[in-house]
């Protein structure tokens, strides 16, 4: 077990309105958002997290997610990133992403984010169809998406991701293709393309909308892969497409089972301790009010656990098998501290089923079938 790269996830939990499919730790804003107090608490949180690092490590990336981080002012994001730099090493070439929803950021704010050091913007478009945006409860229309991309360009953002969903209520494959073609016409550097799922505890789970059947959803996925690949967007993860130079470094760190600090209400983190041969997860208080409560200043951790060998195997597989190239045995051994022999039988069984390619013994790569039926492949690595 060796120390992997280290990233930082920052969670901003407020949004304008909770989308009916969203199961993230997010809360509709009511009145003003206490952004100054929240930034200060985030920086206290980071200081506590950084104190647990031994030896100290630089960050490879920062991801500011939510909720809707673009509800925060440019000044607040500048203060936040400056505070990060004061507490932990942040190299000049680190990837720094901020999520933005159309209609929640103005030109001045986008320019301030760029000046603060944000160098990658992820815009939650979800669809370019007014009909489907309304069906999934988004607060914006197609025109706000175009305006957001234009503002991002004028603010100097070249590394721009668009989030798109497919399998929307009563969506046809032809409509999904049209969505994707309109998104590509906006010239993004990266596209995240994933199906609508009915997550437990959401409004859509309680009252499901009429979704396309699984055959149609599969058609949407395959046609998207063909279209994006033809346009130079390589599928480097189950739902991520980009030219090689625009792959999201932050997400690649997750998928390669790297370490990450998580700060903010409900944020999760993962740290490796080679001296103890342990990998630990910890998460923060979920409720923003509790997270901001002065009484909890030194008690922000909501829980923590040390991963067992079985959990290490399943979590490593859950992440690494999302990548088309899979993983080398050496990466598995470095990130889990376990010998490759621990999963040799599972690998052999998945190969026999046609879900893993017959690569050299110490390379594990999903076949096209395995990538298309990832849940079935992962079952080989999840304890019964």
N, C-alpha and C positions, 0 to 999 in steps of 0.2 A: 504494500500500500504506500503510495507516494502522494504528495500534495498536488492536487489538480489546480487548474486556473480558478480564479475567484472573480465572481461578478456581484453586482449589487442590484436588488430589486427594491423599488420605492413605491409603496401603495398609497394612492390618494383616493379615498372611498366615496367621494360625493359625485353625484350626477344630476342632470336636470330632472330626469324621470327614469324610473326603473323599467327596463325593457322586459316584456313578458317571458322571454326565453333566458334571461340572464340569471346565472347562479353565482356570480362573483360577489364578494363582500362589498356591496355598494349600497348607497342610501340617497334617496332624492333630497336635494337641498331644500331647506325650508328657511327662507330669509337668507342672511349672509353666511358665508363660509369663514370660519376662523383661521384663515390661511397663515397669518403671522404666527399664531400660537401653534398651529400644526407643524409648520416648518421648524420651529424651535424644538418641538418634541421629537420630530424626525431626527434632528441632529443629535439630541441627547441619546436617542435610541441607537444611532450609528456609533456614537462614542462608546456605548456599552458593548455593542457587538465587536467593534474593533479591538477592544481590550481583551477579548477572548482569543484573538488570533496569535498563534505562536508557531513559527516566527511570523512577523508582519509580512503581508503580501500586497502587491499592487492589484488594483482592479483592472480587469480586461474590458469590462463594459458596465454600463448603467442603463436600467430600463425603468422609466417612470410610467406606471400603469394605473388602472383604476377599475371602476369609476371613470371619471372624465378629468384627467389631469389638465386639459386645456381650459378648465374653469378657473385655474389658478393664474394670477397675473404673471407677466414677464418678470416683474421685480421679485416676486416670491420664488420663482424657479431659479433666478439668478442667485438669490440669497441661499437657496437650498444647495445648488451645485458648488458655490464657493465654500459653503460649510463642509460639504463632502470632501473637497480638496484639502481643507484644513485638518481633517481627521484621518484620512487614509490616502495613500498614494493613488493618484489618478493620472496615468500617462497622457500626454498631449494627443496621442492617436487613439485613445479609447473610444469605443462606440458608445454614444449617448442617445438613447431613444426616448421620445415622449409621445404618448398616445393622445390623439386629438379627435374629437367628434365634429363633423361638419356643423356649422352654425354656432360653435362655442368659442371660436378664437378669431380675433380681428387682425388686421394687417400689422398694427403696432405690436400686438402680443406675439405674433409669429416671429417678427423681426427681433423682439426682445429674447425669445427662446433661443434663436440662433446666436445672438450676441452672448448669451449666457453660457454657451458651449454645447447646446443640443445640436447634434449633427445628423440625426435621423428622425424623421417624423413618420408616425404610423396613424393613418387616417381611417377611422371606422366607417367606411362607406356602407358595407353590407349588401347593397343592391343599387343599381342605377335606375330601377323601375319605381315610379311613384306609387303604383298599385301595391307592389310587394313591400316597399318600405312602410306603407301604412298598415299592411297586414301584420308586420312583426313589431309594430309599436315604436318605430323610430321617429324622432322629433324633427328630422330634416327631410328634404326632398332632393331630387337629382341636382337641382340648380345650386343647392348649398354645397354639394360635393364638388362640383366644378369650381365654385368660388373658393372653397378651401384649398384645392390643389393650386389654383392660380395664386392665392395669397402665399402659400408655401413656396412656390417658385420665386415669387418676387422678394420673399424674405431670404432667399439664398439656399433653400433646401434642395439638394440634388438627390440625396438618398431618401427616397420617399416610398413607403409601403402603403398599399391599399388592402384593407380587410374586406373580403367578399364572402357571402354565404350562398349556398345552393340547397336544393331540397326545401325551398320555402313553400308556404301554403299554396296548393293548387298551381305550383310552378311547373311548366313544361320544359323539356330539354332545350327546345328552341328558345324559350325565354331566358333560360340560364346561359345559353351561348351568347345571346344578344347582350346580356348583362356584362359578361366577360369581355366581349369585343369593345363595348363602350368604355369599360375600365381601362383596357389596353390603350385605347385612343388617348387617354389622359397622360400616357407616358410614364407610368410608375417605374421605379427601379426594382421593385419587389412586390409580389402578390401573395397574400395568405388567403387560401381558398378552402373552405371547410363546410361541412354540412350542418344544417340546423338540427340540433338534438334537443329532446325534451328532458331537461335535467330535473331531477327530483327537487321539490320545493319551489319550483317556478310556477308562474301563472299558466304557462302553456302546458305544464305537466298536469296541473289540476283540471284544466279544460283544454284538451288537445285540439289544435286546429287541423283541418284536412290536409295532410301531407301527401306528397307523391309516394307511390309504392317503391319498394326497394329496387326493382328493376330500373325504374326511371331514374332514381337517384344514382345508381351505378352508371347508367348512360351519361348522366351529367358529369360524373367524375372522370370517366374515360375520355369524353369529348374535350373536357377542359385540359386534361393532361396532353392530349394531342395538339390542341390549339396553342397552349402556352409553350410547349417544346418547340413547335414550329416558329414561334416568335422569339426564340432565344432564351426563354425562361426555363432553366433546368429544374426538375423536381428533386430538390435535395433533402426533402422530408415529406411525410405523408401529405401535409397541407401547405407546404411552402415552396414557392417557385421564384427563381432569380438567376441572373447571370452569376458566375462564380464569384466575381469581385463584389457583388452586392448581397451575398448571403448574410443573414442576421447572425452576428457573432454571439450575441447574448443568448439566443435560443439554441445555437449550436453547443454552447457550453452546457445547457440543460441536457440536451440529447446525448452528449458525451459523458454525462454523469459528473460534470464539474461541480465545484462548490459555489455557493452564493449566499450572501447575506440578505435577509429580508427585513425591511423596516417599514413601519406604518401599520395602521389598524388591520389586523388579520393577516399580515404578511408572513410567509413561510420562508425558512432558510435551511441550508444544509451545509455542514462543515465536516471535514475529514481530519482525524487526529491519528497520524501514523504511529506515534509513540505508544498509543493505546490500542492501535489496530481497530479503531472504531469510526463509524460514521454516525453523526447525530443530526436530527432534525429538531427545529424549534419553531414555534409560531407565536405571534403577538396577540394581545387582547383584540378581539374582533370589533367590539362596540367603539366607535370613535369617541363617544363621551367618556367611556372608561379609559381609553387610551390617553385622552387629554387631561384626565383628572389629576390634579397635583398630588393627590395621595398615592397615585400609582407611578410617580416619576421613576422610581427605582424598581418597579415591579411590572414591567411591560410584557414580560414573557407570559403567554397564556398556557403554554405547555411545551414539553420536549420529550424526545425518546431516542434511544440508541437502537439502530436497525440491527436485527438479527441476521444471520447468514442467509436464511430463506428470503427475508425482506430485501436484502442487498441484491440477491439474484433477480428477484421479480422486478424491483425498481430499476435496476440497470437495464434489464431486457425491455421494460416498458418504454424507456427512453431511447436506447441505442438502436433498437430494431425499427424505429420510425425512420431511420436513415437508410436510403437505398443501398449505400455501400456497406451497411452493417458495421462490424467492428472486428478488430484483431484480438486474439486471445490476450496479448500483452496489455491492451487497454482494460479489458475485464479484470485482469489480475492487479493492475496498478490502482484502479478505482475502487475495487471491492476488498482487496487484500486476500482474496480466495484463489486457489489454484484453478486453472481452466478445467481440470479433471472433474470439478464439482458439477459442471454443466455438460460434460461430454455426452452423457446418455441422452439428455434432452435434445442436444444439437443433432445427434444421430437420428433420433426418432422424428424430428421435424424435417430433416433431410429426406428420410424415407417417405414422408408424407408429401414431399414436393414443395414444402413451404420455405425451406432453406436451400440455397444453391450448393451443388457438390464442389465447393471451393477446396483449396488446400486445407488440411485439417484444422489449422489454427486461425482460420478466417471464417467469420459467420456473416453471411449476407442473405437477406430475404430474396426469394424469387419474385417474379411479377405476381404470381398467385399468392405468395406469402404477404406481399405488401398490400394486395387487394383485400386479403382476409386476415388483417393484422390481429384482430381479436382471437382468431383461431390459433395463430402462431404463438401468441403470448401465453396461451393456456399451457403450453409445454414448460413454461418457466415459472408458473404460479403454483405454489404448493397446494395440494388437494385437501 
